[in-house]
């Protein structure tokens, strides 16, 4: 479990304390099991989040487990909703099937669009974009309706896209995964997974400041290549948003 607080630009005082739980890179099968997903759901629900953010790579090499994944994720509970973006493995497998399964589970899949959450006397905008492996994010159309100064959370599977988001002058909290935090890490050496992940080479794990963008890179739940994690445990993240009005 990783916990952090983020002072989010434009966040109304009424939304101070809004809590987001982030889960990433479940990679159901061959190494992550349905029972593992159920345990993750239990952990998330025990935190009683306002919102759950799922940042891609739900499956690995095929979509056979998509239905069972949806059945397990349907148990997620969050006052303001469960939102997701899709990762590169979802597209390599079959993105429409993954998307359909998630929507059947009550997950709002954001594919280049922004939703407005109204709660606590304020508004929070949540945007999601498809994997960078598929296309470069179209910020202008995807952030339609968002204006500078409004509180914004961006779901984007690949963390290095934070450079582009910052270059576009967007002040936001970006939630990403993709790197698995390195997956196999030997202290003092470059991690194996980090070396291979495109758009995941610069920001590996944890919190970063990229111009006006605050980035959190989640280590993920599952594994790719080998069923091993070394000095890099799975992660569920709880992020508490703070209003600059109260800071």
HELIX and SHEET records of a PDB file:
HELIX    1   1 UNK A   13  UNK A   15  5                                   3    
HELIX    2   2 UNK A   34  UNK A   46  1                                  13    
HELIX    3   3 UNK A   66  UNK A   73  1                                   8    
HELIX    4   4 UNK A   88  UNK A   93  1                                   6    
HELIX    5   5 UNK A   95  UNK A  104  1                                  10    
HELIX    6   6 UNK A  139  UNK A  142  1                                   4    
HELIX    7   7 UNK A  159  UNK A  161  5                                   3    
HELIX    8   8 UNK A  162  UNK A  167  1                                   6    
HELIX    9   9 UNK A  180  UNK A  182  5                                   3    
HELIX   10  10 UNK A  192  UNK A  196  1                                   5    
HELIX   11  11 UNK A  244  UNK A  246  5                                   3    
SHEET    1   A 6 UNK A   2  UNK A   8  0                                        
SHEET    2   A 6 UNK A 237  UNK A 243  1                                        
SHEET    3   A 6 UNK A  19  UNK A  23 -1                                        
SHEET    4   A 6 UNK A  51  UNK A  55  1                                        
SHEET    5   A 6 UNK A  82  UNK A  85  1                                        
SHEET    6   A 6 UNK A 108  UNK A 109  1                                        
SHEET    1   B 6 UNK A 113  UNK A 119  0                                        
SHEET    2   B 6 UNK A 122  UNK A 129 -1                                        
SHEET    3   B 6 UNK A 152  UNK A 158  1                                        
SHEET    4   B 6 UNK A 172  UNK A 177  1                                        
SHEET    5   B 6 UNK A 213  UNK A 217  1                                        
SHEET    6   B 6 UNK A 206  UNK A 210 -1                                        
END                                                                             
